């Protein structure tokens, strides 16, 4: 997740899974690609921004089933590593498999906004935002 000036960068997914939903930028690693290089590449491909990973915020499983039951056939299973990142270059523009990209204020992810973010995504954003605030306080001393 990318945090800048108290805002978080979100993308609107242009493909499945979660087509049309707002989420954190990211994607799949290429064979032989390191986690950090994949993260940097995916964020730039989706948003036009160049980032520097700072630290891991959360590591989680995302399992999407064909239906809402726990017995439904598994359609996707991802292991997601959400890193706190800072912008080091580029210009914001939706690209690749993102239909839109924008900076979002805390009230938009932490309330009842039209973005309708997944609760897990909100939890990760909040954790990263809090960590970013701590890092900024420590660096300003």
RAFENKA-V491585 format. One record per residue. RES is the residue in one small letter. SS is DSSP state (@ for helix, = for strand, . for the rest). PSI is psi in whole degrees, -180 to 180 (* if undefined). OMEGA is omega in whole degrees, 0 to 359 (NA if undefined). Layout:
RES;SS;PSI;OMEGA, RES;SS;PSI;OMEGA
This chain:
x;.;143;184, x;=;124;179, x;=;134;178, x;=;126;178, x;.;42;177, x;.;9;178, x;=;157;179, x;=;141;179, x;=;125;177, x;=;154;175, x;=;150;173, x;=;119;185, x;=;133;178, x;.;-7;181, x;.;165;173, x;.;150;1, x;.;160;176, x;.;31;178, x;.;131;179, x;.;-12;180, x;.;152;175, x;=;140;183, x;=;178;174, x;.;145;177, x;.;149;178, x;.;179;181, x;.;-162;186, x;.;148;175, x;.;149;171, x;.;155;181, x;.;127;179, x;.;-2;181, x;.;137;177, x;.;160;179, x;@;-47;182, x;@;-43;179, x;@;-39;178, x;@;-41;178, x;@;-49;180, x;@;-45;180, x;@;-48;183, x;@;-43;179, x;@;-43;179, x;@;-40;179, x;@;-39;184, x;@;-28;189, x;@;-12;184, x;.;-2;182, x;=;141;174, x;=;133;184, x;=;162;174, x;=;121;176, x;=;137;180, x;=;-57;180, x;=;158;178, x;=;130;177, x;=;-47;181, x;=;147;174, x;=;124;185, x;=;161;173, x;=;141;172, x;=;110;180, x;=;121;180, x;=;124;181, x;=;164;179, x;.;-35;178, x;.;-179;185, x;.;-10;182, x;.;156;176, x;.;-12;180, x;.;-7;184, x;.;155;179, x;.;137;179, x;=;126;180, x;=;-42;178, x;=;145;171, x;=;112;181, x;=;146;167, x;=;119;188, x;=;127;175, x;=;107;180, x;=;117;180, x;=;143;169, x;=;130;182, x;=;158;173, x;=;150;180, x;=;133;177, x;=;-1;179, x;=;-179;178, x;=;179;178, x;.;137;184, x;.;123;173, x;.;137;178, x;.;137;181, x;.;180;177, x;.;-123;182, x;.;20;176, x;=;129;177, x;=;-25;179, x;=;156;175, x;=;137;180, x;=;157;173, x;=;139;185, x;=;132;176, x;.;159;181, x;@;-38;181, x;@;-24;181, x;@;-29;178, x;@;-19;186, x;.;23;181, x;.;-156;181, x;.;65;182, x;.;173;179, x;.;-10;181, x;.;-27;178, x;.;60;181, x;.;148;175, x;.;140;180, x;@;-35;178, x;@;-41;178, x;@;-42;178, x;@;-43;179, x;@;-44;180, x;@;-44;179, x;@;-47;181, x;@;-43;179, x;@;-44;179, x;@;-40;178, x;@;-44;178, x;@;-43;180, x;@;-40;178, x;@;-43;179, x;@;-41;179, x;@;-45;179, x;@;-42;179, x;@;-39;177, x;@;-43;181, x;@;-38;182, x;@;-19;180, x;.;0;179, x;.;*;NA
